[in-house]
Amino acid sequence: MVHDDRRTAGFKERTRLADARETLLAAVTPHERTERVELVDADGRALAEPAVAPTDVPGYDRAAMDGYAVRASDTYGASSRSPAVLRVTDDSNGDSDDSDGSDRTVTPGTAIRVHTGSDVPDGANAVVKVEDTERVGDELEVFRALAEGKNVGERGEDVREGETLFDAGHELRPSDLGLLRSVGVEDVAVYERPRVSVIPTGEELVESDPDPGEVIETNGLTVSRLVERWGGEATYRDIVVDDADRLREAIQSDLDHDVVVTTGGSSVGERDLVPDVVAELGEVLVHGVALKPGHPVALGVVEDTPVVMLPGYPVACIVNAFQFLRPVLKHVGRLTDHPVPTVEATLTRKIPSSPGTRTFARVRLDYEGGDDSRNDDDAATSDTPTAEPTRTSGSGILSSVARSDGWVVVPEELEGYDEGETVTVEGWEWSA
C-alpha cells in the first residue's frame, strides 16, 4: 500500500531503470499459446517450431544464363579462332508453349536453346552464354570452352530437402516468407500475439469536447497503437474514473490478458489509487524509477499477469511505455526485443541532467542546417545531422513528442551533454 507519509513526502527513493526492468521481466513467464497462420499473415511472428524445407530449391538443374545447353566435352578446345560447331536441335527455350514436342535431350554434337531459370535438358552439363556463340541456321559456333557445370545451377543449390531454414523462436521477416513460399510452405506454426489490456484512468478524462478542468483521453490511444506496432494485440478499454472499486474491477476483468497496462493514477497523490489496488490484488514490485520524465511509474504482478502502471502525463507515459511495456510485451510474446534504431548527431544546445537519473531529452534532427530537406534527392546531405533539443522537461507537453524525431538518453552517471557534443538519438517512431 502507499502510505500517507509517502503521499505527503513523495518518492524518497527511486529504483534505477535497468534494475526496475530486470525485476519486472524476472517476475513473468512467456506464454505457450500457438496457432497456424498463412504466410501472408506471418510477417513479424515468432515461429513456434522449426521451419524445415520439404523439397529442394531449385527442384531441377537450371540454366544460370541465357544461351545454349551443351555437353562440356563438345566445347573443349573452342576459341574465337577455332570455334566448336554444334547442331541446334530445339529452339523452344524450354517453354511448353513454344515446344514442337521434339525430344529435349542433348546428344553428342548438339545444343538446345535455354533461358535463365529454365531446366537444363537431359544430356547437357553446361550452358554456353549466348554472347559466346554465333548462330548460322541450325548450326551454332561456340567460341569458348566450358567446364562441366559451367553456368548451371544444380538441383538444391538454394535449399536442400530436409534443411532447417529457421529455428523455433525466429521472428519472421518478409524475405523469410519468400524463402518459405519458394520451398512450398503454405502456413507456419507461430506463437500467438501477446494480448495487452490498455486501461486509461482519471477523473478528468473525457472522450471529446472537454469542459474546463477536463482533458481529452490520448494516452490509451497512443499506448494501444504502440502495442500493435510492437507485435501485440491491444484491447483499448473505456476510461475508468479514480475509484478503487472500479479500478479493481477493470484490472481483474482483464487478467486473462498477457499484460495489463494502466495510464494515469500511478503517483502518490490522493487520487493516485492504481498502485494501492494492484498491491491489494497482487504485488507492487517497483514504485518510482530514477528516470525523467516519468519517475512515478509502478510495476506489479496480479495472478501472474504483469501490470504496468504508466504515469498520466503524456510524455512520461510514452517514455515509460518504451522502457517497460515494450520489453515485457516482447518477453511474454516470445518476440525479439530489437535495439531501437539510432543516429549520431551534433547537439545545438546543452542538455542538462541530474546525476543518478536517466534523462530522455526530446530532439529534432536537422540534416540541412535548418532547412528540413531530407527527402530532397537533389540536396547535398551532411554525414552528421544536428540535434536540437525541443524539451528536457515538461512531461505534459505532448506536442513536443509529435514534433520531435527521437530522444537523447543521458545516463545516470552524467550531468548532461554540452553543446557541440556528438550524441546518439534513439527514434521511437522507427522501432518495432
N, C-alpha and C positions, 0 to 999 in steps of 0.2 A: 504494500500500500504506500501511497505518497503521503508522508506525514506533514502535519501542519507547519513544523519548523522549516521544512523544505519549501513549502508553498510561500513562505514569507522570505526565506533567505536565498531561494533559487538553488542552482546547481553548484555545490561546493567542490565536487569532484566530477571530472568528465573522463570517460574512457577513451583511450587512443583509438583512432578509426580502425586501424588494422586489427587491433585486439577485439574490438566490438564485432567486426565482420567475421573473424575467426570463431568467436563464441557462438554467433548465430548459425554459421554453417555446420559447426560441430554438433548442434542440437537437432538437426533434421536429417532425414534419410531420403535418397532419391526414390521416386515411385517405380513400380514394376509393370504398370499397365502398357499393353502393346496393342497394335492394330495393323491391318494390312491396308495400304493405300496405293493407288495407281501412281506411276512415275510422275505424271503431270502435277500431282499434289504432294510430292515428296521433297521438294526443294526446302532445305533448311531443317529437315527432320533427322533425328538420330536413329541409326539402324539398331534394331533390337536383336539381330542375328547377322552372322557374316553373309556377305553377298558373294556367291560363287558362280563362275561362268558355266552355263550349261552346254556351251558349244565353242568351237574355235572361231576366231575372227582374224582374218577372213576365213570363210569355210572352204576355200579353194585357193590354188595358186593363182595370183592375179598379176596382170601387167602393171608395172610401175611407170611406164612411159607409153606414149602413142608411137606405134611403129609396127614391127612385124615379129611374130613369134617364129623362132627358128631353132634348129639344133646347133648348139655352140660349136660342135666339131665341124659343121659345114662352113664356118666362117674363119677357121684357122688359116692364117697367112694372108687374110684380106687386108688391103690397104687402098689408099686413094689411087695409086698407080696400077694396082693389080687387084681389082675387086673380085669378091666371090659372086658368082651368078647363080641365083636360085629361081625356082618357078613358083609364082603365086597361085595357090590353089583355091583360095576363098577370100573374097573382098568384103565379107559381111560385117567386119568389126566385132563379131560375136553377138550382134543384136539380132534377136529372133525375128524381128520384123523385116530385116534385110536378108536373112539367110535364104538360100535357094534349096536348102535341105541337103547340101553336099556334106561329105564326111569331114568334120573339122579335126583332122589328125595330121600332124606334121610328120612327113616321112623324109628319108634322106634326100637332100637336094631341093626341098620345098620350103615355102614360107606362107604364113597366114596373117592377114591384116588384123591388128588388135588396137584397142584404145586403152587409155589409162583406166584401170579398175576392172577391166574385163577379165574373164577367166583365160588362163593360158591353155591352149589346146593340147590334147594328148600328143605325146611325142616330142613336144618342144621343151627346152630347158633354159631358154634365154630369149630376150626381146631386144632387137636392134632398133635404135631410135630412128624415126622417120627421116631426120636430118642427116643421118649417116648412110642414107640409101638414095638410089635413083631408080625410078620405075620406067620401064620401057615395055608397054604392053603387059604381057603376063610374066615378063622377066624382071627380076629385082637384082640390081647391083648393090652389093654391100661393101662399104669402104672401111669397115673397122672390124677387127677380130674381137670376138666376145668370149668371156669365160663362162662356164656353166653357172647359172643362177643370176647372171647379169640382168638388171632391170626387171627382176621378178620378185614379187612379194610372196613368200611362202605361206601356205596354209598355217594359221595360228600365229603368224608373225606379230599380230597386235595382242591377241589374248588367246591363251590355251584353255581348252576344256578342263574344268575342274579347278582352275586357278581362283584363289581367293582375291577378289577385287578390292573389297573393303571389309574391315573388321567390324564387329559389333561395337556400337558407340560412335562410329564415324558419322559426322554431320554432313549430309549430302549437299553437294553444290550442283549448279546447272551442268557443268562439264561431266560430273559423275553420272547424272541422269542420262546424258547422251551415251556414255560408255555402257551403262546397264541396258539401255534400249538396243545398242548395237549387238549385244550378245543374246537378245531375245527375251530379256526380263520384262515382264508386264507390270508387276507390282512388287512391293517390298514390305517387310515387317519392320515397323518403326515404333518407337515409344510415343505414347500419346502426348500431345502438347500439355504442359503444366497448366492447370486451371487456377486462375487467380481471381479472388473476390476483391473488388475495389469499393470501399465504403467511405464516401465523403461525410464528414461530420461537422456540425457547427450550427449554433442557434441563429447566426447571422446570414446563413447561406440561402439563396433563392435561385431558381432556375432562370428567371428573367425579370425585367422591369423592377430593379431594386429601389426601395424607398431609402431615405436617409438612414444610415446605420446598417444597411443590408449590402451584401456582396453577391455578385453572380458566381455560382459554383464553377470553378475551372480546374481545380486540382484533380478531381476524379476523371474528368475528360482527358486531361494530359496524361495521367498515370495509366489509364486504361489503354490509350493508344500506344504508349511506350511498351506496355506488356505485350501487345500484339506484335509490335516491331521486334521485340526480343524473343519471339517464338512461343509465347504463351497464348492462352485463351482467357480473355478478360470478361468477368461479369460485373458490369457497371451498375451499382446499386443506387437507389434513391437516397437523397440526403437524410441523415439521421441527426436529430437535434441532440443537444447536450443533456441527455437524461440517462442515468445509469441503467435503468431497466431496458430502455430501447436500444442502447448500445450493446448491452449484454445479449439481447435477443438477436440483434443483427449479426454479431460475431458468431454466436452459437449456431445460427441457421446456416452458416457458410463454412462450417468446419469440415464439410466433405470436399472442399477445395484443397488444392495443394499449398496455397498460400493465401492468407488474408492480409490485406493492406488497408489501413485507415488513413485518412488525411484530416489533419486538424485535431485539436484536443490532446496533444501529446506532451505539453509542457507541464508547469506546476501551478498554474493559476486555478482559481476557484471553479472554472468551467472546463478545465482540462481533466476529463474523467476517464479517458481511454486507458491509460496505464493502470488505474485503480481497478477497472473492470477486468482487464487481462490478468492482473495479479490475483483477483478473486477466482477467475475461471481456470487459471493455469499458473504460469510463472513469467515474470518480467526478468529477462536476462541482463539487459542493459538499459539504463535510462540516463541520457545525457552523454554526448560524444564530443570530443575535442575537435570539432570542425566548424568552419564558418563559410557560408551561412548554414544554419540548421542544427545547432547543437541540441535542441530539445527533442531529438529523435529517440524513440524507445523501441526495443526489440524483445519479443517474447514468444512463448510457445503455449498453445492450448490444445490438449489432447493430441499431441504430436504434430499439430499444424502450426507452422511458423506464422507469427503475427508481426508485421512491420508497421509501426505506428509513426507515420510521417508528420512533420510539422505542417501547420496550416498556411504559413507564408509561402507563396507560390515558388519563389526561387529556392528557398530552403527545402521545399517538398521535392523539387526536381533533382537537386544535388543529392539528397539522401536516397531518392529512388535509384539513382545510378550507383550509389555506393553500397546499398544494402538490398533493395528489392531485385535489381538485376542479377547480382551473383546468386541469391538464394533461389530465384526462378530458374536460372541456368542449372543450378545444382540439383534441385528436386526433379527437373525435367530431363536430366541427363544430356543437357546441351552444352556445347563448348562455350566457355566464357572468354571469347576472343578479346585481345587487348583493344582498347579504344584507339581508333586512328589518330595520329598526331602529325603536327607540322612544326618545324622550327621557325621562330620569328624573333624579331628585334623589338624590344619594348620601347614605346614612345614616351611613357611616363613611369614613375616609380610605382611599385605595388607594395604597400606595407602589410605586415602580418605580425601577429603576436606569437612569440616563441611558445611551443607546447601545443599550438593549434594548427591544424591543416586548413589552409585557406584556399578557396576556389574563387578566383577572380575572373569575372566575365570580360572577354576581349573581342574586339572586332579586327579582323585581318584586312590588311591593305597591301595588295600586290603591285600597286601602281602609284605609290606616293600620294594618295588622296583621291585618285581617280579610279574607282572600282571598275576596272575593265578586264577582269579576269577571264571573261568569256569572249573577249575580242581576239580573234585569231591573228589580227594584224598588229596587236600590241606587243611590245617587247617586255616580257615579264621579267622581274628580278628573281634571282635564285632564292632569296630570303625575304619574305614579306615582313611588314611591320605589324605589331600587335598593339592596338590602342585600348587600354583599359576602359570599359564602359561603366563598371561598378566593382568595388570590392566590398561594399556594404549595401544595405537596402534590400533585405530578403523579401520584401513585399512588392518590389518593382518588377512585375512580370515582363514588361516590355524590354527590360534590359537583357533578358534571355533571348527573346524572339529576335532582337536586333543584334545579337552577338553571333560570332562564328564558333565559339568554344570558350574554354576556360583554361587559365594557367593555374596549376596546382603548386602552392607554396608549402613545402614540407615543414613538419613541426620544428625542426632544428634551426630554421632560418627566420630572420626578421623581415623578410621580403626580398624583392628584386629591384635593382636600381635601373633607372632609365638607361637604355642602350645595351642592356644585357640580352643575350640570346636565351630565349625560354622555349619550353615545349608547350604547345597549345593542344589540348585534347578537344576533339569535336564530338559533342553529344549527339548532334543530328545525324552524324555519319555512322554511328555504331549500330550493331545488330546483335 
